[in-house]
């Protein structure tokens, strides 16, 4: 991973770091915070990074 890529968090399935390059969907939650769905580069699942 490049130093320029910011981490979204870890995959809840395998624990791998997920960078912003793997974002699939960004959305606004009902409470006004931002939510993200991303593809894990290791297990290839679509997850909400933690």
C-alpha positions in Angstrom: 0.0 0.0 0.0 1.2 3.5 -0.8 1.7 6.0 1.9 -0.8 8.2 0.0 -3.6 5.7 0.4 -5.7 6.2 3.5 -6.9 3.2 5.4 -10.7 2.8 5.8 -10.3 0.2 8.5 -10.1 -3.6 8.7 -12.1 -6.3 7.0 -14.5 -7.8 9.6 -14.1 -11.2 7.9 -10.3 -11.6 7.6 -8.8 -8.6 9.4 -6.9 -7.2 6.4 -6.5 -3.4 6.1 -8.7 -1.9 3.4 -7.5 1.3 1.6 -9.7 3.9 -0.1 -8.8 2.4 -3.5 -11.2 -0.5 -2.6 -14.3 1.7 -2.0 -17.4 0.6 -3.8 -20.1 2.8 -2.3 -20.1 5.8 0.0 -23.4 6.9 1.6 -24.9 9.0 4.4 -26.4 7.1 7.4 -29.7 8.3 9.0 -27.6 9.8 11.9 -25.7 12.0 9.4 -22.4 10.0 9.6 -20.8 8.6 6.5 -20.9 4.9 5.7 -18.7 2.9 3.3 -19.0 -0.4 1.6 -15.7 -1.7 0.1 -14.2 -4.9 -1.4 -11.6 -6.6 0.7 -8.5 -7.2 -1.5 -7.7 -10.5 0.3 -11.0 -12.4 0.9 -12.8 -10.4 -1.9 -16.0 -10.0 0.2 -18.0 -6.7 0.1 -17.8 -5.4 3.7 -18.3 -2.3 5.9 -14.7 -1.8 7.1 -14.3 -1.6 10.9 
